[in-house]
């Protein structure tokens, strides 16, 4: 897998939009979730494996458009949130992984227990092999973004991800650019292609957060 690299978006891509300010069928698997309007809230700062499964048929090029607002809980120096893409089967209880899928994870940890996880703000890419097995593929420090994040904790941060289940290319757009014209990219190993799935999973670890489906 290539390392994450930022560069300017030059060409367009045909995608399927999965979220336009409405929430598809979903199942609260673990944590303390509720739905307010079109926004999903995870309210338990102590939940380590909080997860909601959302029905989204996925194949080919997909656009994942959502936003996340920090609601509290990371005062102890630790917290994380992320999204599983191309989940083949939903597991509606607490679990480490999410079937066969890929997890994009944003992590904050002042004192990580693993030397593979950078101190402070970072991002990880995991391959979920089963509900109990995940493999860490990438781990990148994002501490240069920490001042910006601290200034914007009171607002919803937009996330835009393009993932192509046929080619394995994944683009994660930089939320600090208003026009979102830069992105990080990596390629999923060809041996795991093509990717297909009927679910995504939104999850948190040790913090409260809310998720909006579509940009607000």
N, C-alpha and C positions, 0 to 999 in steps of 0.2 A: 504494500500500500504506500502511495506517495505521502510525503509529509504535507501538512497544511501550508498552503502558499496563498498570499493575497495578491491580486492583480486586477486590472481594469476589465470590466465586462465589454467585450468587443462584438460578439454575435448574440443573437437571440436564440431562444429555444422554445419549441412547442411543448406546452405542458397542460396537464389537467388540473384545474383549480379545485381544491377540496374543501375550502372554507370561505363562506361569504356571509359572515355575521349570523350564522345559525349553527346550532350544535346538532350533529347527527345522533343516532342512537348510541347510547353510552351506558357503561356499567361501572359503578364505583366498586373497585376491587378491594382497596385497603386505604386506611387513612380516614379522615373526616371531611367528606366532600359535600358540597351542595351547589345547585345551579341557581344563579340569580340573573334573570334575563338571558343573555347569550353568553354569560361568563361563568366559568367553573372555578370554584373556590376550594382549596385544600386548607383546612382550618386548624390542623393539629401540628404544632411545632415539634412535638416529640415523635411523630410518626417517621420511622426510618425507611419504610418501603411503601410509601403512599403511592397509589396508582389508580388511574381511571382508564378504562379501555373504551375506545371510540371506533365505531364501524366506519371504515373507509376502504372500499375496494381499491387496490393499488396494483398497477402494472405499467410498464413503460415509463415515460417521463411524468413525474408528479411534482406539483408545487404545493408545499406546506406553508401556509400563510397564517400566522397567529401572533399573539403578543402575550407577554408575561409581566405581571406586576408583583413585586416583592411586598408581602403583607406582614412580615416580621419573623422572628425566631432565630436569626443567625447571630444574635448578640453573644452567644457562647463561643463564637469563632468558627462555626462549622455549619454548612448547609449546601444543598445541591438541588438541581432540577434538570429535567431533560425530557426527551421524546424518543420512543421506539418507533422505527419505520419498518414497513413491510412485515408486520407481525402475522404469522400464518394462523395461529390459534390463540384466542384470548384465554387467559387464566384469571378467573374472577375471585382470587384471593391473593394475599400478600405473596410475593415471589421476588427472587433476586433478578432473574432474567424474565423474558417475555417470549417464550417459544423460540422459533427461528426468526430473528430480526436484527436490526442494528440500532444501537442506542447512542444518541448524541447527548452528551452530559456536560453541564456547566457546574463547576465545583468551587466552593470557597472553603478553605481549611487553613487555619493559622498554624496547625501542628499536625500534618498528615502522618498517619501511621505507616504508610507505604512510601518507600523511596522512589516509586514510580510516579507518584502524584506530586506535582510541584506545590510548594508552599504558597498560600495566598489564593489568588484567582486563577483558574485553569479550565481547560476543556479536555474531555476524553471522548474517544470513540471506542465503543465496545461491540463485538459480535456476540449476540445472544445465541447460544447453541441449544439451550433448553430453558425451562423455568428456573432451574437451579444452577446453570452453568453459563458464565460469560467469559469472554477472552478480551483483554485490553489490547487494542491495536495502536492507538495514538494517545499521547498525553502531552499537551502543550500549555505553557504558561501564558496567561492573559493579564499579568500584573500591570502591563502598560495601559490596560483599559480600566484599571481599578479606580483612578480618580474620576473618570467620566461616569462610571457606574455609581459611585457614591453620590455624585451630583444629581443623579437621575433616579434614585431609589423610590421617589414618590410618584413616578409615572410608569405607565405601561411601556415596556420595551418591545419594539417590533422584531419578530423573527421571520425570516424568509429562507426556506430551504428548497432547493431543486434537487431531486434524486431520480436518476434514470435506472430503473430496474433491469433494463436490457444491456446497457453499456457499463453500468457500475459507477458512473460519474456522480458525485455528490457535491453540490455547491451550497455553502453556508454564507449568506450575505451579511455584510458588516452593518450592524444596526446603528453605528455612530454616524453614518453618512445618510443624510435625509433622503437622497434619491436612491439609496441602496445600490450603487453602481460598482461596488467592489465586493469581492467574495473570497472565501477560502475554499479550496477544493481538495478532494482526494478521490481515489478510485478503489472500489471494492474488488477484491481478488476475483479473477475470471472464473475460478473453480466454483464460486458460490452463485454464479449467475445462471439463468435470469432470476431476479427477485420478484416474488409475488406475495401478496398478503391481503387480508380482509380487514385488518385492524391497525390502528396506531395505539400507543399507550403514552399518556402524559404522566409524569411522576415527579415526586419531590422526596427529599431526604433531610429531615431535621429542620424544616422551615415551613412557614405558611406562604402560599402564593396563589395567585389567581391567573387564569388563562382565558384570553379572549380569542374567539375563532374568527379570524379576519382582522385587518388593521382597523384601529379605532383612532 
